Amino acid sequence: MLLLHSILMQLNEFEVYTPNEAKKFLKISDSTFRRLVKKGILRAAKIGGQYRVLGKEILKLLSPSLPSKVKKAYHSVIEKFEEEE
């Protein structure tokens, strides 16, 4: 909980972040970042061929009250994982 609080203190919802910065905050790989953007779970704008992410969008993923899209995607991944076992 302290770590999340520390991250939230550094994140500015109106700041624009690069993909590398967003990946650091979310602790995700490049492929996960691209998948989240492609599915619309993480909204990002492509500017000059490079993605940019608003801090507000990163905060939505870190928030305890996740949007329904994220919940659906999470359950979908869990179901696929359980099927493979």
Secondary structure, DSSP 4 states (H G I P E B T S, - for coil): -HHHHHHHHH--TT-EE-HHHHHHHHT--HHHHHHHHHTTSS--EEETTEEEEEHHHHHHHHSSS--HHHHHHHHHHHHHHHHH-
